[in-house]
Structure formats: C-alpha cells, structure tokens
C-alpha cells in the first residue's frame, strides 16, 4: 500500500540549528524560505515556531509549501506538504516533493552537522504493524474466496473474528484509518463494506479491553 513518507531529523539543538541553516543557505531551483507564511504560527509540541519552505510548480505538481515542525528541542520533522493555493497533493506528488527536499537539501549536509536523518518508505506492508500470524489471518480473510459483501458469510465472519482476536491478544497498534485503506486498496472492498468492517473491529477491540479490565468501563 502506498503511503506518505515521513522525514525526521534528530540531533542536539545546535546541530539542528546548523543543519536548518545549511538547508536554507543551499535552497535553489525555485525553492525558498517562506517567512510570510510563517508569520503568526506558533509551535505546538515545542516553543520553536514551524518553518516553511516554498517549492515551485512542476508539470505534475503545483506550487506549494513544505512545513517543518519541532517535535521537541532535539527533533524536527516534515509535518505537511500542501499546495500554496488550495486542495491537496496526491500521495505520489507528496512523496516526490519529499524526495527532492531530502536528497537536495537535507542529506548532503546532515552528517557534517551531526544530525541523524530518516526518510521512511512509501510502501507500507502488513508486516510493518502486524505479526506474521496476524498478517496471515488478515490475508486469509481477504482471500479470493472471501465475500466482498457488507454482510459477511459465516466462514468469512469466522476468519474476520480470528483476526480481531489476534490483534487484541498481540496488542497491535492498528488504527481504523489504516485498516480501512487496506480493506479498500488491498482487499478491494467497497467503501460501505470497509467502513462496516472497521466499525466492527474498533467496537470489538474496545469490548475485549473492557472484558479484560472492567475498570476501563467506569
């Protein structure tokens, strides 16, 4: 499943300051610091305000802004990449901007500044959040013989329930939005059927947590 990439930079405060200075000093090809868009913005997770860089339009991507946010004094991350005027970028457009920013302006100067950098993959696999057993159960539910209807057949219902129980037993951190994307994009469910499965999943996980710890219900 294609997902938005994440870019995180970690280091001592002075090291991050130096890296951000190098990034700004080497901006080229239509990239620039967008101080006008930064005006009035305040940090949420840190006292440091967010930083905005403007990037030019391309044949397949509109003019837009890339925002950096301080998660704390030792960590900065790309928090958003958006068009300048309106709307949003596709996953592919977003990731191309991230790749360009990373390879042109971040990666060449990170080591010298003693900053650790990580650009995540644009591919998200089941095994990234599921154990091998839970992933196999999910694939079994989404197999070619499974129903794509809103109301599950008996065998499909049993496979689905086994997956939910495994997710609970393994305390998997699988949110409803990610599950919905998997069901639609990988399982080819219609939106209504996927939404129904997500509702069942979230209700069952909540019910199982209360069953094991009744104090959660009070």
C-alpha positions in Angstrom: 0.0 0.0 0.0 1.4 3.4 -1.0 1.7 5.9 2.0 3.0 9.3 2.6 6.7 9.4 3.5 7.9 10.8 6.8 11.1 12.8 7.2 12.6 13.1 10.7 15.9 14.9 11.8 17.3 14.3 15.3 20.3 15.9 17.0 21.4 18.4 19.6 19.7 21.8 19.4 22.8 23.5 18.0 23.3 20.7 15.5 19.7 21.0 14.2 20.1 24.8 14.1 23.2 24.3 11.9 21.5 21.9 9.6 18.5 24.1 9.1 20.8 27.0 8.3 22.6 24.9 5.7 19.3 23.8 4.2 18.2 27.4 3.8 21.6 28.6 2.5 21.6 26.0 -0.2 18.0 26.3 -1.5 17.9 26.6 -5.3 15.8 25.7 -8.3 12.8 27.7 -7.2 12.9 26.6 -3.5 12.9 29.4 -0.9 12.2 30.1 2.7 8.5 31.3 3.1 8.7 33.6 6.1 5.4 35.3 5.1 3.5 32.0 5.6 5.3 31.5 8.9 4.1 34.8 10.4 1.7 34.2 13.3 2.4 30.5 13.5 3.4 29.0 16.9 4.9 25.7 17.9 2.5 23.1 19.3 5.0 20.5 20.7 7.9 22.9 21.2 8.5 26.6 21.8 10.1 26.8 18.4 7.8 28.0 15.7 7.3 25.9 12.5 9.4 26.6 9.4 8.0 26.8 5.9 9.8 26.3 2.6 8.1 27.2 -0.7 8.7 24.9 -3.8 7.9 25.7 -7.4 5.3 24.1 -9.6 6.2 21.2 -11.8 4.5 19.6 -14.7 2.8 17.1 -12.4 2.8 19.1 -9.2 1.5 22.6 -8.2 3.4 25.3 -6.4 3.3 24.5 -2.7 4.7 24.6 0.8 6.7 22.2 2.9 6.4 22.6 6.6 8.9 21.6 9.3 7.8 21.3 12.9 9.8 20.9 16.1 8.6 17.9 18.0 10.9 18.9 20.8 14.3 20.6 21.1 16.1 17.7 19.5 13.7 16.5 16.8 12.4 18.2 13.7 10.0 16.6 11.2 8.2 17.4 8.0 4.6 18.0 9.2 2.9 18.7 5.9 3.4 19.3 2.2 0.5 21.2 0.7 -0.3 23.3 -2.4 0.0 27.0 -2.0 -3.4 27.9 -3.2 -5.9 25.2 -2.4 -6.6 21.5 -2.4 -4.1 18.8 -1.5 -1.4 16.7 -3.1 -1.7 13.0 -4.1 0.5 10.5 -2.3 2.8 10.4 -5.3 3.1 14.2 -5.6 3.7 14.5 -1.8 6.5 11.8 -1.9 8.2 13.4 -4.9 8.5 16.7 -3.1 9.8 14.9 0.0 12.4 13.0 -2.1 13.6 16.2 -3.7 13.8 18.1 -0.4 15.6 15.3 1.3 18.2 14.4 -1.5 18.9 18.0 -2.5 18.9 19.9 0.8 18.9 17.6 3.8 21.1 14.5 3.1 24.2 16.4 1.7 24.6 18.4 5.0 23.2 16.1 7.8 26.4 14.1 8.5 28.6 17.2 8.8 26.0 18.8 11.1 25.9 15.6 13.3 22.2 15.1 12.7 20.5 11.8 12.3 18.0 11.7 9.4 15.4 9.2 8.4 13.2 9.2 5.3 10.6 6.4 5.5 9.5 4.2 2.7 6.4 4.9 0.5 5.4 1.3 0.8 3.5 0.1 3.8 3.3 -3.7 4.3 1.0 -5.6 6.6 4.1 -6.9 8.5 5.0 -3.3 9.4 2.4 -3.3 12.1 1.1 -6.9 12.2 2.9 -10.0 13.4 3.3 -12.8 10.8 0.4 -14.7 12.3 -2.0 -11.8 12.3 -0.9 -10.8 8.8 -1.7 -14.4 7.6 -5.1 -14.2 9.3 -5.9 -10.9 7.6 -4.8 -12.3 4.2 -6.9 -15.3 4.8 -9.9 -13.1 5.4 -9.1 -11.1 2.3 -8.5 -14.2 0.1 -10.1 -14.7 -3.3 -12.8 -17.0 -1.9 -13.9 -14.3 0.6 -17.1 -12.3 0.3 -16.9 -8.6 -0.5 -20.5 -8.0 0.7 -21.4 -5.7 3.5 -22.9 -8.6 5.4 -20.3 -11.4 5.9 -20.9 -15.0 5.1 -20.4 -17.5 8.0 -16.9 -18.6 7.0 -15.8 -15.0 6.3 -17.1 -13.9 9.7 -15.1 -16.6 11.5 -11.9 -15.6 9.7 -12.6 -11.9 10.5 -13.2 -12.7 14.2 -10.0 -14.7 14.4 -8.1 -11.7 13.0 -9.6 -9.3 15.5 -8.9 -11.7 18.5 -5.3 -12.0 17.3 -5.0 -8.2 17.0 -6.2 -7.9 20.6 -4.0 -10.6 22.0 -0.9 -9.1 20.4 -1.9 -5.6 21.4 -1.5 -4.4 17.8 -1.5 -0.7 17.1 -3.6 -0.8 14.0 -5.8 2.2 13.7 -9.1 2.4 11.9 -7.9 4.7 9.1 -5.1 2.3 8.1 -7.3 -0.7 8.3 -9.9 1.0 6.1 -7.2 1.7 3.4 -6.0 -1.9 3.5 -9.6 -3.2 3.1 -10.3 -0.9 0.1 -6.9 -0.9 -1.7 -5.7 -4.4 -0.9 -8.9 -6.2 -0.3 -11.0 -4.3 -3.0 -13.9 -3.8 -0.7 -16.4 -1.1 -1.5 -16.3 1.9 0.9 -19.5 0.9 2.7 -18.3 -2.7 3.4 -14.9 -1.4 4.5 -16.5 1.1 6.9 -18.6 -1.7 8.4 -15.6 -3.9 9.0 -13.7 -1.0 10.6 -16.6 -0.3 12.9 -16.8 -3.9 13.9 -13.0 -4.0 14.5 -13.0 -0.9 16.7 -16.0 -2.0 18.7 -14.6 -5.5 19.3 -11.2 -4.2 20.3 -12.9 -1.8 22.8 -15.1 -4.6 24.1 -12.2 -7.0 24.6 -10.2 -4.4 26.5 -13.1 -3.8 28.9 -13.6 -7.5 29.3 -10.0 -7.9 30.5 -10.1 -4.7 32.6 -13.6 -3.8 33.8 -12.3 -0.6 35.4 -12.0 0.8 31.9 -15.8 0.9 31.7 -16.1 3.1 34.8 
